[in-house]
Amino acid sequence: GEDVEQSLFLSVREGDSSVINCTYTDSSSTYLYWYKQEPGAGLQLLTYIFSNMDMKQDQRLTVLLNKKDKHLSLRIADTQTGDSAIYFCAAKGNQAGTALIFGKGTTLSVSS
Amino acid sequence: ETGVTQSPTHLIKTRGQQVTLRCSSQSGHNTVSWYQQALGQGPQFIFQYYREEENGRGNFPPRFSGLQFPNYSSELNVNALELDDSALYLCASSRSGTSSYEQYFGPGTRLTVT
């Protein structure tokens, strides 16, 4: 089955760009997501990309997809302390009833 | 537009007991999925309900069961609780059809089993 892997920690300074990376194993994954989780909270859908796209930009967020290498990245421009959280990469197939398969999450720490 | 809500926020149960968690889907959404998130882990898929029937299931034993009601709200029931069932339980709602890939999560229910 699908396996999603992420690096566990990333530390950046306020104002810098952050890049969080993710790899997945199932080439039939059709939708790829980034979710944000703040302490004690649920998951916030940040953005998603279809497998037939290479890039998607949404304000400070840029998602890059390399389908050949099954590699997904999330770039946060001008990172702020409020961006400190756990970021989850997730993949989903196209069939009804299929689940989101999540990585273990990357903890982003932003220092001022 | 009303978001996904879950109740209760927290609860503590004893091993062997049974628990029911509740979820109200986002307005306009008819599909509900349940996930278990253990401490330090990513969420794991339990099952999904669509049109009041189970539409997909992850690798969880039968003591995890669910219901969906005509108003699309849902319950997760866990029987014979074990210590390893301690986790954050997340509910996600989505539309069926062309927008089914957009899943929105509730704030979760923190279950502690002692």
Chai-1 contact restraints between the chains, C-beta under 6 A:
chainA,res_idxA,chainB,res_idxB,connection_type,confidence,min_distance_angstrom,max_distance_angstrom,comment,restraint_id
A,Y31,B,Y101,contact,1.0,0.0,6.0,A-B,restraint_1
A,G42,B,L90,contact,1.0,0.0,6.0,A-B,restraint_2
A,G42,B,F105,contact,1.0,0.0,6.0,A-B,restraint_3
A,G42,B,G106,contact,1.0,0.0,6.0,A-B,restraint_4
A,G42,B,P107,contact,1.0,0.0,6.0,A-B,restraint_5
A,G42,B,G108,contact,1.0,0.0,6.0,A-B,restraint_6
A,L43,B,F105,contact,1.0,0.0,6.0,A-B,restraint_7
A,F88,B,G42,contact,1.0,0.0,6.0,A-B,restraint_8
A,G97,B,Q48,contact,1.0,0.0,6.0,A-B,restraint_9
A,G97,B,N55,contact,1.0,0.0,6.0,A-B,restraint_10
A,G97,B,G56,contact,1.0,0.0,6.0,A-B,restraint_11
A,A99,B,F45,contact,1.0,0.0,6.0,A-B,restraint_12
A,F102,B,G42,contact,1.0,0.0,6.0,A-B,restraint_13
A,F102,B,P43,contact,1.0,0.0,6.0,A-B,restraint_14
A,G103,B,G42,contact,1.0,0.0,6.0,A-B,restraint_15
A,K104,B,Q41,contact,1.0,0.0,6.0,A-B,restraint_16
A,K104,B,G42,contact,1.0,0.0,6.0,A-B,restraint_17
A,G105,B,G42,contact,1.0,0.0,6.0,A-B,restraint_18
